[in-house]
Structures are given as C-alpha cells and as structure tokens.
C-alpha cells in the first residue's frame, strides 16, 4: 500500500511541475493558396468577424463574440502583402491568443506561414488548462483558419 502512495505522490509532483512550468503554447503551420493577400486575410478574419467589410488597420480594436465569450481582437501589425498579426483578449482562462500570418508569393500562388501562441493567466487552474488543452485548441484553430483558404 505504501508503494502505491509513493508512486502516486511522484506522479502528481511531476504532473504539477510540468503544468506550472509550461508558460505558453505555440504552434506553426504553413499552406499554399491561390488567394492573394487581401482575400486571404478577409477569409482568415471571417472566422472571428463574420461580416467583415474591410481589412482592419494596425492598432485597431474590434469587439467580437467568439467561442461564447465577448473578446477584443486587436490588430498588432498589418503590412500589406507581407504579414498580419492580431491578438485576442478577454478569455476566461487565457491572457491572450496571438496569431501571425506571413505571406510569401511563389509563382502564381501564395505561401502562408501561420503562427499561433496562447498565454495563460496567472494561476494554477489556467496553467493546468493550458497544459492539457492548449495544443489541441491551437491546432484546431489554425487548421480551421488555413482550411478556409482556397487550394491552388
């Protein structure tokens, strides 16, 4: 019986240390599309803003509703035909979700490199949620965004 308690203690200690020391979750994916910069950015942003009329400007703050939460989408950087990045703030357990898309023209297609980063709020519960669900949340989000783009 005592060996079971020792193994359980070691397991919980390693699990706790692993969850607390994980400071963020990051994922990088790339795809090739036939859409140019402006139509591609509109398709990427339509995951968050369904009726997007124009491309947002740098430093623009847009109130949105995503995954049942009221969030703020802040466009950090927008360089036409090169890259765009934005940050989602206001999640219950996450400090921010940052997405960056870099565009590179190759022949008649566009190579898009997507990078997503998820930061937890300070606290044990947020770190455990990030540890268990952060990578799968980011993978689903990036795959959905890149999947909405037309294939070459």
C-alpha positions in Angstrom: 0.0 0.0 0.0 2.8 2.4 0.8 4.4 1.9 -2.6 1.1 3.0 -4.2 1.1 6.2 -2.3 4.8 6.9 -3.2 4.2 6.3 -6.9 1.0 8.5 -6.8 3.0 11.3 -5.0 5.8 11.2 -7.6 3.3 11.2 -10.4 1.3 14.1 -9.0 4.6 16.0 -8.3 5.9 15.6 -11.9 2.4 16.5 -13.3 2.2 19.6 -11.2 5.7 20.8 -12.0 5.1 20.2 -15.7 1.9 22.2 -15.7 3.3 25.1 -13.7 6.5 25.4 -15.8 4.7 25.5 -19.2 4.5 29.2 -19.8 2.8 29.2 -23.2 1.6 27.0 -26.1 2.8 27.7 -29.6 2.1 26.1 -33.0 3.4 26.8 -36.5 1.8 25.6 -39.7 2.0 26.6 -43.4 0.0 26.1 -46.5 -0.2 27.2 -50.1 -3.2 29.0 -51.5 -4.3 30.7 -54.7 -5.8 33.7 -52.8 -3.8 36.9 -52.7 -3.2 38.9 -49.6 -6.4 40.8 -49.2 -8.9 38.0 -49.9 -6.8 35.6 -47.8 -6.8 38.0 -44.8 -10.5 38.5 -45.1 -11.1 34.8 -45.1 -8.8 34.3 -42.1 -10.6 37.1 -40.2 -14.1 35.9 -41.1 -13.5 33.1 -38.5 -13.9 35.8 -35.9 -15.8 38.6 -37.7 -18.5 37.0 -39.9 -19.5 40.2 -41.8 -16.1 41.7 -42.5 -16.4 44.7 -44.9 -12.8 46.0 -44.9 -9.4 45.0 -43.6 -8.7 46.3 -40.2 -5.9 48.8 -39.7 -2.9 48.4 -37.4 -3.7 49.0 -33.7 -7.4 48.7 -34.4 -9.5 47.2 -31.6 -12.6 45.3 -32.6 -15.2 43.9 -30.1 -16.2 40.3 -31.2 -18.0 37.3 -29.8 -16.1 34.1 -30.2 -16.5 30.6 -28.5 -19.3 32.1 -26.4 -17.1 34.8 -24.9 -17.0 38.6 -25.5 -13.5 39.3 -26.7 -11.4 42.1 -28.2 -9.5 41.5 -31.4 -6.5 43.9 -31.5 -4.6 44.1 -34.8 -1.0 44.4 -33.8 0.7 44.7 -37.2 -0.6 44.9 -40.8 2.0 45.1 -43.6 0.2 44.7 -47.0 1.4 41.7 -49.0 3.8 40.6 -46.2 2.2 39.8 -42.9 -0.6 40.5 -40.5 -0.9 39.7 -36.8 -3.6 40.1 -34.2 -4.3 39.3 -30.6 -7.5 38.1 -29.0 -8.0 39.2 -25.4 -10.7 38.6 -22.8 -10.7 34.8 -22.4 -11.7 33.5 -19.0 -8.6 31.3 -18.5 -6.2 32.7 -21.1 -4.4 36.0 -21.1 -4.2 36.3 -24.9 -4.3 34.3 -28.1 -1.9 35.8 -30.7 -1.9 34.8 -34.4 0.6 35.9 -37.0 0.4 35.1 -40.7 3.3 35.7 -43.1 2.7 35.8 -46.9 5.2 34.9 -49.5 4.4 34.9 -53.2 5.7 31.8 -55.0 5.0 31.7 -58.8 1.2 32.2 -59.1 0.4 31.0 -55.5 0.9 32.4 -52.0 2.7 30.5 -49.3 1.2 31.4 -45.9 3.0 30.6 -42.6 0.7 30.7 -39.6 2.0 31.0 -36.0 -0.4 30.9 -33.0 0.6 31.4 -29.4 -1.6 31.0 -26.3 -0.6 32.6 -23.0 -2.3 31.5 -19.7 -3.5 33.9 -17.0 -1.5 33.7 -13.7 -2.9 31.0 -11.6 -2.8 27.2 -11.2 -6.1 26.4 -12.9 -5.1 28.4 -16.0 -1.8 26.6 -16.2 -3.4 23.2 -15.9 -6.0 24.1 -18.6 -3.2 25.3 -20.9 -1.2 22.1 -20.1 -4.0 19.7 -21.1 -5.9 21.6 -23.8 -3.7 24.4 -25.2 -2.0 22.5 -28.0 -5.3 20.9 -29.2 -7.1 24.3 -29.1 -4.4 25.9 -31.2 -4.2 23.0 -33.7 -7.9 23.1 -34.2 -7.9 26.9 -34.6 -5.1 27.1 -37.1 -6.3 24.1 -39.1 -9.8 25.7 -39.3 -8.3 29.1 -40.4 -6.0 27.6 -43.0 -8.6 25.2 -44.2 -10.9 28.1 -45.1 -8.5 29.2 -47.8 -8.9 28.1 -51.4 -6.4 25.5 -52.5 -4.2 26.2 -55.6 
